[in-house]
Amino acid sequence: MAAARMTQAQLVRHLAEQCETNNKVARTFLDEIAKTAIAETKKNGVFVLPGIGRLVKAARKARMGRNPATGEAIKIAAKTVVKFRVAKAAKDAIAPVGKKK
């Protein structure tokens, strides 16, 4: 069984403890990072969070697909998507190359 993931409240509490501040300041900090990431990705197409990764805005071309229920060919419209690319340092720290669990 997998361990439970950290909730937003737990993350805020952890940040407050580590930065020796209160939960309100930690929540404001977290909210501001999220707002900045969204605004910068929307404006410049990329937002880098050093050591963790980057949010990247990417364009997907229109393509042909299939309706899985009927098998009928359908046209999928072009659209803009957001991708998250994990930093090499984070990848290596979480899942080192060559080591099995």
C-alpha positions as CSV (number, residue, x, y, z in Angstrom):
1,M,0.0,0.0,0.0
2,A,1.4,3.4,-0.9
3,A,1.9,6.2,1.6
4,A,-0.7,8.9,1.8
5,R,0.2,12.0,-0.2
6,M,0.9,15.4,1.5
7,T,-2.2,17.6,1.5
8,Q,-2.2,21.3,0.9
9,A,-2.7,22.0,4.6
10,Q,0.2,19.8,5.5
11,L,2.4,21.5,2.9
12,V,1.5,24.9,4.3
13,R,2.2,23.7,7.9
14,H,5.5,22.2,6.8
15,L,6.6,25.4,5.0
16,A,5.6,27.5,8.0
17,E,7.7,25.3,10.3
18,Q,10.7,25.2,8.0
19,C,10.7,29.0,7.4
20,E,9.9,29.7,11.1
21,T,6.7,31.7,10.2
22,N,3.0,31.2,10.6
23,N,0.6,29.3,8.4
24,K,-1.0,32.5,7.0
25,V,2.4,33.7,5.6
26,A,3.2,30.2,4.3
27,R,-0.2,30.0,2.5
28,T,0.3,33.5,1.0
29,F,3.7,32.4,-0.2
30,L,2.4,29.2,-1.8
31,D,-0.5,31.0,-3.4
32,E,1.8,33.7,-4.8
33,I,4.1,31.1,-6.3
34,A,1.1,29.5,-8.0
35,K,-0.2,32.8,-9.4
36,T,3.3,33.8,-10.6
37,A,3.8,30.4,-12.3
38,I,0.4,30.7,-14.1
39,A,1.0,34.3,-15.2
40,E,4.5,33.7,-16.4
41,T,3.7,30.5,-18.3
42,K,0.7,32.3,-20.0
43,K,2.8,35.4,-20.9
44,N,6.2,33.9,-21.7
45,G,5.4,30.2,-22.4
46,V,7.7,28.9,-19.6
47,F,8.1,29.2,-15.8
48,V,11.2,27.6,-14.1
49,L,11.1,26.5,-10.5
50,P,14.8,25.9,-9.9
51,G,15.6,22.3,-8.8
52,I,12.1,21.1,-9.4
53,G,11.2,21.7,-13.1
54,R,9.5,23.9,-15.5
55,L,6.0,24.6,-16.7
56,V,5.9,24.9,-20.5
57,K,3.1,26.0,-22.8
58,A,3.0,24.0,-26.0
59,A,0.9,23.9,-29.2
60,R,-0.6,20.7,-30.4
61,K,-1.4,20.3,-34.0
62,A,-4.8,19.2,-35.3
63,R,-4.8,15.4,-36.0
64,M,-7.0,12.5,-36.9
65,G,-8.2,10.2,-34.2
66,R,-10.7,7.4,-33.7
67,N,-13.9,7.2,-31.6
68,P,-13.1,4.2,-29.4
69,A,-16.8,3.2,-29.3
70,T,-17.5,3.2,-33.0
71,G,-14.1,3.1,-34.6
72,E,-15.1,6.1,-36.7
73,A,-12.3,8.5,-37.7
74,I,-12.7,12.0,-36.1
75,K,-10.8,15.2,-36.5
76,I,-9.1,16.4,-33.2
77,A,-8.7,20.2,-33.2
78,A,-5.4,22.0,-32.5
79,K,-5.0,23.3,-29.0
80,T,-2.6,24.7,-26.5
81,V,-1.6,22.5,-23.6
82,V,0.6,22.9,-20.5
83,K,3.4,20.4,-19.8
84,F,5.6,20.0,-16.7
85,R,9.2,19.0,-17.3
86,V,11.0,17.6,-14.3
87,A,14.5,19.0,-13.6
88,K,17.4,16.6,-14.0
89,A,18.4,17.2,-10.3
90,A,14.9,16.2,-9.1
91,K,14.8,13.1,-11.3
92,D,18.2,12.0,-10.1
93,A,17.3,12.6,-6.5
94,I,13.9,10.7,-6.7
95,A,14.8,7.9,-9.1
96,P,18.6,7.6,-9.6
97,V,19.6,6.0,-12.9
98,G,20.7,2.4,-12.6
99,K,19.2,1.7,-9.2
100,K,16.2,-0.5,-8.8
101,K,13.7,-0.3,-5.9
